[in-house]
Amino acid sequence: MLELWLIVIAAAAATYLWRALGVLLSGRITVASELFNWIACVAYAMLAGLISRMLFIPTGMLAGTLLVDRLAACALALAAYHASRRNLLAAVAVGVVSMMAIAAVRGG
């Protein structure tokens, strides 16, 4: 049990260390700089990769769904995102509800 607590404490310390470093450096980073542009591009690329992996190489419960169902839910979420003036919460909600509705219709 002690080992589990040590792992949790180490993970929390690592997380808060990076957050603290971010807070300290945030005032020194120019948003229009090339470094900030590069960081934004890397973040978007990682997000695109994760979403692509969830769509095309799913694991867990998503692996039991059809590709066409995942693509439909993704398309509906993307449409909701743009229709709601880029509201991420609305897009996620529509995506989740879409997957649930598709699963209910398919009997899953």
C-alpha positions in Angstrom: 0.0 0.0 0.0 2.9 2.3 0.8 4.3 1.8 -2.7 1.0 2.9 -4.3 1.0 6.1 -2.2 4.6 6.8 -3.2 3.6 6.4 -6.9 0.7 8.8 -6.5 2.8 11.4 -4.7 5.5 11.2 -7.3 3.0 11.6 -10.1 1.4 14.6 -8.4 4.8 16.1 -7.7 5.9 15.8 -11.3 2.6 17.3 -12.5 2.7 20.2 -10.2 6.4 20.8 -10.9 5.6 21.3 -14.6 2.6 23.5 -13.8 4.7 25.7 -11.5 7.4 26.0 -14.2 4.7 27.0 -16.7 3.4 29.7 -14.3 6.9 31.0 -13.8 7.8 31.1 -17.5 4.4 32.2 -18.8 5.1 35.9 -18.3 8.3 35.6 -20.3 6.9 33.9 -23.4 5.8 36.1 -26.2 2.7 34.7 -27.9 3.8 35.9 -31.3 7.3 34.2 -31.0 8.4 31.3 -33.2 8.9 29.1 -30.1 5.3 29.6 -29.1 4.2 28.9 -32.7 6.2 25.6 -32.6 4.7 24.6 -29.2 1.2 25.3 -30.6 1.9 23.2 -33.7 3.2 20.3 -31.6 0.2 20.4 -29.3 -2.2 20.4 -32.3 -0.3 17.6 -33.9 -0.5 15.5 -30.8 -4.2 16.1 -30.4 -4.8 15.2 -34.1 -2.8 12.0 -33.6 -4.7 11.0 -30.5 -8.1 11.7 -32.2 -7.0 9.7 -35.3 -5.9 6.8 -33.1 -9.3 6.8 -31.3 -11.1 6.8 -34.6 -9.0 4.3 -36.6 -7.2 2.1 -33.9 -9.6 2.2 -30.9 -9.0 0.3 -27.7 -11.3 -0.7 -24.9 -15.0 -0.1 -25.4 -14.5 1.9 -28.6 -12.9 -1.2 -30.2 -16.4 -2.8 -30.1 -17.9 -0.1 -32.2 -18.0 0.2 -36.0 -15.7 2.7 -37.8 -18.7 4.3 -39.5 -20.3 4.9 -36.1 -17.2 6.6 -34.8 -16.8 8.7 -37.9 -20.5 9.7 -37.7 -20.2 10.8 -34.1 -17.0 12.6 -34.9 -18.6 14.5 -37.8 -21.6 15.4 -35.6 -19.3 16.7 -32.9 -17.3 18.7 -35.4 -20.5 20.2 -36.8 -21.6 21.1 -33.2 -18.3 22.7 -32.5 -18.6 25.0 -35.5 -22.3 25.6 -35.0 -21.8 26.6 -31.4 -19.0 29.1 -32.2 -16.2 26.8 -31.3 -17.6 25.6 -27.9 -15.6 22.5 -27.0 -18.1 21.5 -24.3 -21.0 21.4 -26.8 -18.9 19.4 -29.3 -17.9 16.8 -26.7 -21.5 16.5 -25.4 -22.8 16.0 -28.9 -20.1 13.4 -29.7 -20.8 11.4 -26.5 -24.6 11.6 -27.0 -24.2 10.6 -30.6 -22.2 7.5 -29.7 -24.7 6.6 -27.1 -27.6 7.0 -29.5 -25.9 5.0 -32.2 -25.1 2.2 -29.8 -28.7 2.2 -28.6 -30.0 2.0 -32.2 -27.6 -0.8 -33.0 -28.7 -2.6 -29.8 -25.3 -2.4 -28.1 
